[in-house]
Amino acid sequence: MELNGLIDRLAAFAPVPYPFISLYLDGRPDEHGKDRYETFVRKELAAQAERFEPRTAERESFDRDTTRIHAWLAGEARASADGLAIFACAGYQDFFEAVQLDVPIERHQFLVANVPRILPLARLADRYRRYAAVVLDTRSARIFVFSLGETVLAEAIEGERTNRTDVGGWSQARYQRHIDNFTLQHVKDVVQALDELARTERIERVVLAGEEAVMPMLKEHLPKHLEERLAQFVRLETAAEDHIVRDRTLAAMREAEAQDRATRVARVLDAHGARGLGAAGVDEVREALVNGQVHELLIGATLDPNVAERLVVQARTTSAQVTFVDDPALLDAAGGVAARLRYRIGGIAA
């Protein structure tokens, strides 16, 4: 599931004179194997309906959305979905869009405003960014692309099989050179496949896994642009099942991302202090967003959700990258938000 297109469409909405429902649901089953959201949805829809006077356009829109949400959850929601998100506004061109995810939404949220609320969706897209995993030994490789808990792509690369009993009268040294040459060609084939995949699939991070002995040769032949995207190595059986590869490499990717984000925050705050390409604090970042200066918006864990929502919407409508920083200490001194700038103007840039 590609979320970024949906997020951008929702962020582009102008305020409408009708209630716009944004419903986020944790679809993971309870201890009895049953979905946990039915009671929450029923109670929230009933309670929120009381905000609108009967026989008004707003109430009619809300009631139509209520009927459609109940019908969709009963008839189309997958029992296997770990997260569900529904956006509905019947009064505005009968708008309704629902997504089902293989990753969890951490808590139920029922949000009603005059625009869709995208902050939880943007957090999810950032938390489960697309990445590649390479599981490699000297004879075979598997390359995966994972996004939002799904296996977007899986490719197998098999090298030439070399059997020790086939070498006849070869000396040990000659046989070893043969093996080394075979391994080198295999590594080059893997690097070429990975490089092509990184371009076509917009890969931001690469996780290496498998047999440790072949990793130095692989890293030696990686082009610089791939080397810069590497996360830590994961020791893993090359025949590991796909879901194990996903879970283990996702943990490694997350650890690398956390370290990288801490570095980026420090650089932005240093740039801000030196009057360089950095902004900090809600007012300064908001001004930079309005000016279209922001290349990357960095949102801290303690920033007020309503403020974060408005900043994220502005970022998405100006093609700025949105990054969430889980460690609250990193952005506390900046009021919970900072930005890496494309350029500086006026009071934000000299």
Beta strands, then each sheet from edge to edge (+ up, - down):
strand 1: 20-26
strand 2: 83-89
strand 3: 95-101
strand 4: 109-113
strand 5: 131-136
strand 6: 140-147
strand 7: 150-158
strand 8: 206-210
strand 9: 234-235
strand 10: 278-280
strand 11: 294-300
strand 12: 321-325
strand 13: 337-341
sheet 1: 3+ 2- 1+ 4-
sheet 2: 7+ 6- 5+ 8+ 9+
sheet 3: 10+ 13- 11+ 12+
end
